[in-house]
Amino acid sequence: MAIAVKDAPAVEAAGARQPGSRWAKRRKIGLPYLLLLPALLLELLIHVIPMLVGIGMSFLKLTQYFIRNWSAAPNAGLDNYKFVLDFDSAAGKALLHSFWVTVMYTVLVVGLCWLFGTSAAILMQRSFRGRGLLRTLFLVPYALPMYAAVITWSFMFQRDTGLVNSVLGTHSFWLIGDNSFWSLVIVSVWRNWPFAFLIIMAGLQNIPGELYEAAEIDGASWWRQVRAITQPMLRPVNQVLLLVLFLWTFNDFNTPYVLFGKSAPQEASLISIHIYQSSFKTWNFGLGSAMSVLLLLFLLLVSALYLGVAARRRKASV
């Protein structure tokens, strides 16, 4: 009995501390979510809400006459989508042309960025004099402000006073006609390949050096080491890198807009520029919103298929 009375204050103290410990535990768990709250609110305001507004606009006949009063805009239903997907009409043919131009542009830019970035990252793995300086120079295009870099290229592509024609000794037009597409590809590759170089170089740091040493002892050539060790070990990195480059490039608006201005040449009319012109030149925001929603659905579909195929290959290799 005495023992029970003696231990009673300790039991009461433990019970008194228990609510406080629960509150501390809950506060510890909720703190990360509280810190994420500002970023979530900004994401909601900057991306989610405008996206939902754009989807709603795609179902309205929202033209310049209803900009001040959206509620008065007539309901279009699916008419905007039917109009842009009618590939027999002029609007449908123009959209289809921009789509195929964007596909060609994306394939070239993503492929060349990956090729240049991977090659440079592998070559920079070996230690040699001046390696740090070369790494820094390779990252300069990615570090430069986008507008300053593209405007500089637009001056370089000028016909009479541009550096490109001076070096090549020609008087070609680079910002109009067929060459405009290749100018756009050159500028995009120049700007984006350092990102691929940076990501691949980071991925190479996780490959154990013992694998290359064992391969050299077995007599494997440098190219054999790249095929048998480097590329398989970089597969997860490449999967993410290619998806990010695809989304950036297919949805690219800033590069052609700064390089060509508001009216891009037909040969370099990417789908993002086509949507901009359809919205802000003809003032048909409902039609432009429908095109934007279709672009979003296409990117989501391609991303889902790509991730699904990557997951199946990953399971098959295990």
C-alpha positions in Angstrom: 0.0 0.0 0.0 2.9 2.3 0.8 4.5 1.5 -2.5 1.4 2.4 -4.4 1.0 5.7 -2.5 4.7 6.5 -3.1 4.5 5.9 -6.9 1.2 7.8 -7.3 2.8 11.3 -7.9 5.1 9.8 -10.5 2.1 8.3 -12.3 0.2 11.6 -12.1 3.2 13.5 -13.5 3.6 11.1 -16.4 -0.1 11.5 -17.2 0.3 15.2 -17.0 3.2 15.2 -19.4 1.4 12.9 -21.9 -0.9 15.6 -23.5 2.1 17.8 -23.9 4.1 15.1 -25.6 1.2 14.4 -27.9 1.0 18.1 -28.9 4.8 18.2 -29.5 4.5 15.1 -31.7 1.6 16.6 -33.7 3.5 19.8 -34.1 6.6 18.0 -35.2 4.6 16.1 -37.8 2.6 19.2 -39.0 5.7 21.5 -39.3 6.8 20.2 -42.8 3.3 20.7 -44.2 3.2 24.2 -42.7 6.5 25.1 -44.4 5.2 23.7 -47.7 2.0 25.8 -47.4 3.3 29.0 -49.0 4.7 27.1 -52.0 1.4 25.2 -52.4 -0.5 28.5 -52.3 1.7 30.1 -54.9 1.5 27.0 -57.1 -2.3 27.2 -56.8 -2.4 30.9 -57.8 0.2 30.7 -60.6 -0.6 27.4 -62.3 -3.7 25.6 -61.1 -6.2 28.4 -61.1 -5.1 29.9 -64.5 -5.3 26.3 -65.9 -8.8 25.8 -64.7 -9.8 29.3 -66.0 -8.3 28.4 -69.4 -10.3 25.1 -69.5 -13.5 27.1 -68.7 -12.7 29.6 -71.4 -12.4 26.9 -74.0 -16.1 26.2 -73.7 -17.0 29.9 -74.4 -17.2 32.0 -77.5 -14.9 34.5 -75.8 -13.9 37.1 -78.3 -12.8 40.8 -78.0 -16.4 41.8 -77.6 -16.8 40.0 -74.3 -13.4 40.6 -72.6 -14.8 43.1 -70.1 -17.8 40.8 -69.3 -17.1 37.1 -69.5 -20.5 36.2 -68.2 -22.1 37.6 -71.4 -20.0 35.4 -73.7 -22.1 32.8 -75.4 -21.7 29.1 -74.5 -19.8 27.3 -77.2 -19.9 23.8 -75.8 -17.5 21.6 -77.9 -17.7 23.9 -81.0 -14.2 25.3 -80.4 -12.7 21.8 -80.2 -14.6 20.7 -83.3 -13.4 23.7 -85.2 -9.7 23.3 -84.5 -9.9 19.5 -85.0 -11.5 19.9 -88.4 -8.4 19.3 -90.5 -10.2 20.0 -93.7 -10.6 23.7 -92.7 -7.9 26.3 -92.9 -7.7 26.6 -89.1 -7.3 22.8 -88.7 -4.7 22.6 -91.4 -2.7 25.5 -89.8 -2.8 23.7 -86.4 -1.8 20.4 -88.0 1.1 22.1 -89.7 2.3 23.7 -86.5 2.0 20.4 -84.7 4.3 18.6 -87.2 6.8 21.5 -87.2 6.8 21.2 -83.4 7.3 17.4 -83.5 10.3 17.8 -85.9 11.7 20.6 -83.8 11.3 18.6 -80.5 12.9 15.4 -82.0 16.0 17.3 -83.3 16.5 19.5 -80.2 16.0 16.7 -77.6 18.1 14.3 -79.6 21.0 16.7 -80.1 20.9 18.1 -76.5 21.1 14.6 -75.2 23.9 13.6 -77.6 26.0 16.7 -76.9 25.4 16.6 -73.2 26.2 12.9 -72.8 29.3 13.1 -74.9 30.6 16.2 -73.1 29.9 14.7 -69.7 31.6 11.4 -70.5 34.7 13.2 -71.9 34.8 15.5 -68.8 35.0 12.5 -66.4 38.7 11.9 -67.0 41.0 14.3 -65.2 43.1 16.7 -67.4 44.4 20.2 -67.3 41.8 22.8 -67.9 38.8 20.5 -67.2 37.3 22.9 -64.6 37.5 25.8 -67.1 35.8 23.7 -69.8 33.0 22.7 -67.5 32.4 26.3 -66.7 32.4 27.4 -70.3 30.0 24.6 -71.2 27.5 25.8 -68.6 27.6 29.5 -69.7 24.7 29.2 -72.3 22.5 27.7 -69.6 23.5 30.3 -67.0 22.8 33.3 -69.3 19.4 35.0 -69.1 17.2 33.6 -71.8 16.1 36.9 -73.4 19.7 38.3 -73.5 21.0 35.1 -75.1 18.3 34.8 -77.8 18.4 38.5 -78.7 22.2 38.1 -79.2 21.5 35.2 -81.6 18.9 37.3 -83.5 21.6 39.9 -84.1 24.1 37.3 -85.1 21.6 35.9 -87.7 21.1 39.3 -89.4 21.6 39.1 -93.1 23.9 42.1 -93.7 25.5 42.7 -90.4 25.2 39.4 -88.6 28.2 37.4 -87.4 27.0 34.1 -88.9 27.0 35.4 -92.5 30.3 37.1 -91.9 32.0 33.9 -90.8 30.3 31.8 -93.5 30.9 34.4 -96.2 27.3 34.2 -97.4 24.3 36.6 -97.5 21.6 34.1 -96.4 18.4 34.9 -94.7 18.3 33.1 -91.3 15.2 34.5 -89.7 12.8 34.0 -92.6 12.2 31.2 -95.1 13.5 27.6 -94.7 16.5 28.6 -92.7 14.3 30.0 -89.9 13.6 26.5 -88.7 17.3 25.6 -88.5 18.0 28.9 -86.7 15.5 28.0 -84.1 16.9 24.5 -83.7 20.5 25.9 -83.4 19.5 28.4 -80.7 17.5 25.9 -78.7 20.2 23.3 -78.8 22.8 25.9 -77.8 20.7 26.9 -74.8 19.5 23.5 -73.5 22.4 21.1 -74.1 24.3 22.4 -71.0 21.3 21.3 -68.9 21.7 17.7 -70.3 25.4 18.0 -69.7 24.9 19.0 -66.0 22.3 16.2 -65.3 24.4 13.5 -67.0 27.6 14.6 -65.2 25.8 14.4 -61.9 24.5 10.9 -62.8 28.1 9.8 -63.7 29.2 10.6 -60.1 27.1 7.7 -58.8 28.8 5.0 -61.0 31.5 3.2 -59.0 35.0 3.6 -60.5 35.8 0.0 -59.7 33.5 -1.1 -62.6 35.7 0.8 -65.1 38.9 -0.5 -63.5 37.6 -4.1 -63.7 36.6 -3.5 -67.4 40.0 -2.2 -68.2 41.6 -5.3 -66.6 39.4 -7.5 -68.7 40.6 -5.6 -71.8 37.3 -3.7 -72.6 37.8 -0.7 -74.9 36.6 2.8 -74.0 33.5 2.4 -76.3 32.7 -1.0 -74.8 32.8 0.5 -71.3 30.4 3.3 -72.4 28.0 0.7 -73.9 28.2 -1.9 -71.1 28.6 0.3 -68.0 27.9 3.9 -68.6 24.6 3.8 -70.5 23.0 1.0 -68.4 23.9 2.8 -65.2 22.6 6.1 -66.6 19.2 4.7 -67.7 17.2 6.1 -64.8 18.8 9.5 -65.2 18.2 9.5 -69.0 14.5 8.6 -68.5 13.9 11.7 -66.4 16.2 13.9 -68.6 14.5 13.0 -71.8 11.0 13.6 -70.4 12.0 17.0 -69.0 13.6 18.0 -72.3 10.6 16.8 -74.2 8.1 18.9 -72.1 10.3 22.0 -72.2 10.9 21.8 -76.0 7.5 20.8 -77.2 5.9 23.6 -75.1 8.6 26.2 -75.9 7.3 29.7 -76.4 10.0 32.1 -75.3 12.7 31.1 -77.8 10.7 31.5 -81.0 8.9 34.6 -79.7 12.2 36.4 -78.8 14.0 35.2 -81.9 11.3 36.0 -84.5 8.9 38.4 -82.7 5.1 38.1 -82.6 4.9 36.6 -86.2 7.1 33.6 -86.6 7.8 32.3 -90.2 5.6 29.5 -91.4 8.5 27.2 -91.4 9.2 27.8 -87.7 5.6 28.2 -86.5 5.6 26.1 -83.3 2.3 25.2 -81.8 2.8 27.5 -78.9 3.3 30.5 -81.2 0.3 29.4 -83.3 -1.9 29.3 -80.1 -0.6 32.8 -79.2 -1.4 34.2 -82.6 -4.8 32.6 -82.6 -5.6 34.1 -79.2 -4.1 37.6 -79.3 -4.1 38.4 -83.1 -7.7 37.3 -83.9 -8.8 38.0 -80.3 -10.6 34.6 -80.1 -9.6 33.5 -76.7 -12.1 30.7 -76.6 -10.5 29.1 -79.6 -7.0 29.6 -78.3 -7.9 28.1 -75.0 -9.3 25.0 -76.7 -6.0 24.6 -78.5 -4.1 25.0 -75.2 -6.3 22.3 -73.6 -5.6 19.9 -76.5 -1.9 20.6 -76.1 -2.1 19.9 -72.4 -3.9 16.6 -73.0 -1.4 15.6 -75.6 1.5 16.3 -73.3 -0.2 14.4 -70.5 -0.9 11.4 -72.8 2.7 11.2 -74.1 4.1 11.6 -70.6 1.9 8.8 -69.2 2.8 6.5 -72.1 6.5 7.2 -71.6 6.4 6.6 -67.9 4.4 3.4 -68.4 6.9 2.0 -70.9 9.8 3.0 -68.7 8.2 1.3 -65.7 7.7 -1.9 -67.7 11.3 -1.9 -68.9 12.5 -1.3 -65.3 10.4 -4.3 -64.0 11.6 -6.5 -66.9 15.3 -5.7 -66.1 14.9 -6.6 -62.4 
